[in-house]
């Protein structure tokens, strides 16, 4: 069991001088972030393929035990009929991220808040997602936002494929706490600029307790501070890591 805490991305100008030390070369920002955090969620993969050489460079920049999670292609998850996504899923899977090896964490399949649950279509979509690529085992998380996904039929589909349902701390999205996989994936989005650590100490204490509950039974846990007061998110992640 490993609890990994991180943020979304690593290139963000307001982090320079707040999270990144003054004078740190931009090309070393990933190296610095990975030395202090347990994981980073890559958002760019939702919008386009990355070069195989980039995956190799990122792999070599981070220490053993660190893992990247990836956003799946929006060209797969934004379709009206999800079962028609096979070509775009293939394009996403074949871009070379398996070069990360054991530094590859879960793939987050994120759906729009307007996408409602249709059981048969969603089941066919999940059948298009493989358990491995290029000989590398894959783990998948499902970030759904429409209230219709608060349905036992959806949870059964996720559980049957050992896919985690993303726990989203966000006022506008459905909040599903059911654990459906051998790992947990949480995206916490309520950091505020007025607090140096993004969240008050009591809230961080609560998330530390929750992380340990998710980890019971040997479950890996991935927690990301995303959105909210983005400039604070590295400090928030570090504060939670200190508690863990």
N, C-alpha and C positions, 0 to 999 in steps of 0.2 A: 504494500500500500504506500502510495506517495501522494501528498497534497502539494499541488503546484499552484502558485499564485502569480498572476501577471497582469498585463495590460494589453490593449490593442495597438499593434504597430510599434515602431521604435523611432520613426522619423517625424518629429513634431517640434517646430521652432521654439514654442514657449517652454519646452523642457530643457533648453540650453541655458545653463546658468541656474536652473532650479533643480532638475534631476541630474542632468549631465554637467560635469564640472566646466567652469570657464576654460576655454582653450582646447577642449577635447576635440580632436579631428572628427568631422562628420562620419568618415569612413570607419571610425572605431566605436560609433554609438551602439551598434548591435552588440559588439563584444562587451561593452560596459553594462548595457542593460541585462544581458544574459548572465553576467557575473553576479547580479544582485537579485534577479527575479527567477522564478521557476519555469515560466512559459510566456510566450507571446502569441497572440492571435493575429494572423495575417489576413487583412481585409482585401488587399489588392487582388487576390485570387478570385474574388467574386466578380471582378470586372474584366479580367483578361489573363491569358497564360503568362507564366514567368519563364525565363530562360533556364535551361538545365544548368548552365554555368552558374546562375544565381543561386540555385538550390545548393550546389556544391560549396559555393563561397559561404553561404549562410550556415551550412552544416559545420564547416570548419571554424567558424567564428564563435561558436557557442560551446560550453563545457559539457562533459558527459553528464547525463541525468536531465539536462534541459530538453524541453520539447516545444515544438511549434504546433499550434493548431491552425487550421486553414478554413477560410470561408469557401464553401462550394460555389460554383459558377451560378450567377443569377440567371443566366440563360437556361439553366435547368429548372430552377425553383420558381421562376416568375411566369411559367406557362399556364395558360388556362386549363389545358389538359396535361397533367403531369406525366401521364403514361407515354406521351410523345417526346420525352426528354432524352431518349437513348443517345442520339448523335451528340448532343451537347455534353452529356455526362462523359462520353468517351473522350471528347476533346479535353475536358477538364482533367480526367484521370491520366491521360497520356502525356502531360506536360513535363514530367520528370521529377515531381516532388518526392518520389520514392528514393531519390538520392539522399534524402535526409536519414534514411535507415532508422535506427532506434531513437532518433531525435524528432521523428514524426509523431505528433499527437493526434487527437481526433480531428475529423472533418466536420465542420458545422454547416448543415444544410438549413439555411435561414429562409423563411417564407414571409411574404408580405402580410400585414395585418388585415388585408382584404381577402386573403385566401382562406376560404372555408374548407372544413373537412368533408371530403367525399370518400367514403371508405374504399370502394372498389378502385377508384382512380389512384388513391394514395397507396393502396396495397400494390398495384401494378408498378407504381413509381419505385417503391422500396425494392421490388424484385430486380430493378435495373441497377441497383447499387451493389457492387461486389464486396466480399469480405476480405479480398486481397488484391494487390496490384503489383505486377512485376516481382512476385514472390514475397512482397512485404504485406504483413497483416494490417488491415485498416480498421479503425474504430470510427463510428459515425454518431453524431449528435443531431437532433432534430429541434430546430428553434421555430416553433409555431407561435402565432400571435393572435389568431382569431378565436373568440370564445367557443366556437363549435368544436374545437379540439379537446375541450374538457369532456371527453367521451371515453368510456371504458373500451370501446372498439379501437380507438386510436392507441390507447395504452397497450392493448393486447398486441397490436401490430408491432409496436416498438419493442415490446418485451420479447416477442418471438424472434426478432432479429438482433437482440442484444444491442439495441440502439438507445442511447440516452436521450431523454427529453430535457432540453435546456431549461434550467430554472432561471427565469428572467425577472429581475427586480426592476419593474417599470410600471408606472401607473396606468399606462394606456394598453398594455398587453395582458393576455391571459397568463395567470401564474399557476403553473402545474408543478406540484411538489413530489409527485410519484417518481420513485426510482425504478427504472426499467432496464438497466444495464449493469455491467460489472464496473462501471465508472460513473462519476457524476460530473456535470458540466454546468457551471453557473456564470451568469453575466450580470454583474451588479452595477446599476446605472444611476445611483442617487448621490454621488459625491457633490459637495458644494464648495464654492470658492472661499467662503467665509471661514472655513475650518482648515487649518494647515494640513491635516491628514485626510481631508476630504470627508471623512465620517467622524462623528464624535467617538470618544473612547468607549463608551458603553455599547455603541452599535458595533464597533470592531470586536469587542469582547464577545458579543452575540454571534458574529460571523465566525469567529474562531471556534466557538462551541458547535455551531452548525457544521462547519467543515469536519470536525471530528466525528459528528454523528453520521455524516455522509460516508466517512471512511470506514465505518464499522464493517467488519467481515472481510476486510482486505480490499475494499473498493478504492481505486485511484480517484482523485478529485482534482478537477481543474476549475479554478476561480479566476475570473477576469473582471477588472474594474474598467468599464467601458462607458464612454459618454459622460453625462453629467458635467462636472467641472473638470474637463480633461486634463488641465494643467496640474491638478492635484492627484491624478490617478497613480502615478508612480509612488508618491508618498503614501497613499492609501494602501497600495500593495505591500510596501515595505513595512508599514505598521502592522498589517495582518500577519506577515511572515514573522515578525518579531514575536507576536503572540503565539505562534504555532511552534 
